[in-house]
């Protein structure tokens, strides 16, 4: 495990990628990374995996952060449960105020559900979701509020989706 970490560290330096940028892309705490470099802690398998993925994405020129990936996975889950192609949702510009357009409205509703799941289930802070989606923090908060206002945990498919995703916990 330690060898894998030092390979990652060598690669990071070769690419000229700062440790702070790598930890941001990987979604790990920069202090934890510093402890790994200083050999104060041993890396876990999931940390190694996150760092490898972040390096690989950086090499391909993809600067997607962990909150953005979590949001996209949540959006994909919501779209699949609703029988909608994720491409159809992504093609609708979220910042456009087109509430009378039924296609845009449907996409906005699905995005709101994904934001809600990413925040409440996956623990992604609203501010990070805003940065990941290009929305303002206020827009994220309002979208999540709409989902909460419309939901009753006993009878909403959204909650069944979440329960299934987390294994019925």
N, C-alpha and C positions, 0 to 999 in steps of 0.2 A: 504494500500500500504506500509506503514511504517513497519507494522508487518512482511510483507513478506521480506522486506530488512533485518530486524534484524534476521530473521530465516536464511537467506542466510549468514549473517555475522557470526552467531553462527556455522553454518555448515562449513564455510571456516576455522574457527579456530579449530574445531574438526578434520578436515582433515589435519591440519598443512600446509595449502596452504597459501602462502603469498598473500597479497592484490595486489601486483604488478603482480604476476603470474595470479591471477584471472582476473584482468583487461585486461591483454594481451589476455587471452583466450576468454574473452567476447568482446573484441574490443571496450572497453570504456576507456576514459582518466583516468589515475590514480589520477590526481588532483580532478577530479569530484567525484571519489569514496571516496577520503579523505574528501571532503566536505559533502558527504552523511553520512559518519561515524561521522563527527563532528556536524551533524545536521544543517549545514549551508544551505543545499538544501534538497528538497524532491525528492525521486526517481520517475521517470516516469514509466509507465507500460512497455514500450519497454526496459528500462534499467533493470528492474526486470527480464523480460523474458531472456535477454541476459546473465545476471548473473546466472539464474537458469540453462540455457542450458550449460554454461561453467562449472558450478559445476558438473552437471550430466555427462558431457563428461570427466571431470577429474576423477570422481569416477570410470568410466568404463575404465580408462587408456588411453583415447583418448586425445592427446594433440594438437588437431587441432585448429589453430587460426582462427579468423574471416576472414582474407584475404584468407586463404586456403579454407574455406567454400564458400566464395563468388566465388572464382575461379572455384571450383567444380560445383557450381550451374550454372555458365556461361558455363562451358564445357558441362554440361548436356543439357542446352538449345540449344547450337550449335549442339551437336550430334543429338538431337531429330529433329531439323529443317533439318538436312542433312540425316536423316534416318540411322544413324550409332549408334551402341551400344557403350555406354560410356566405357564398359569393353574392347572393341577392341582398343580404343584410349589409355586407361590406361595401357594396356599390352605392348605397344610400349615404350621402354625406351627413354625418351626425350633427354638424354645426349649422346646417341649413334649417331654418325654421319653416317647415312645410307641413304643419300639423293637419292641413286639410287633404293632403295627398295620402290616400289609404296605404300605398306601398311604403312610403316613408314612415308613416305612423306605425305600421306593423314592424318595420325594422327597428324603430326607436323603442318599441315595447320589448322586443327580443334583446336589444342591447341593454335595456334597463334590468331585465332579469339576469343577464350575464354579469352585470356590475354588482347586483345584489348578491349573487352566489359567490363571486370573487371576493367580495368584502366579508360577508357573514360566515361563509364556510371555509374559505381559503385564508382569511385573515389579511388580505391586502388592504392597506390603508386607503381611504378615499382619495387622498392627495396623490398617491402613487397611481391609482386608477385613472385619475384625471390626466396625469402626465402621459400615461400609457395609451390613452384613447384620444388625446388631443382635445378633450373637453375641459371646461372650467371645473374647479372643485364644486362650485355651486350647482352646475348642471348635473354632476354626478350625484350630489346629495338629493337634488330634486327628483332625478330618475329613480333612485332607490326609494325615496319617499312614496312615489307613485306605486311601486311594487308592494311596499308594506301596506299602504292604504287599501290595496285591492285584494290582499291575501288573508285567508283564514287557514291556518296550518292543517286543519282536519280534511279539507276538501279541495285543495289546490294542487294541480299536477306539478307545479314548480317545486313544492315541498317533497312530493314523491320522487321527483328527479334528483333532488339533493340527497334524500335518504338513500336512494339507490347508489348514487355516486360515492357516498362515504361508507357504504356497506351496511346500512341500516343501524348505524350507531345512534 
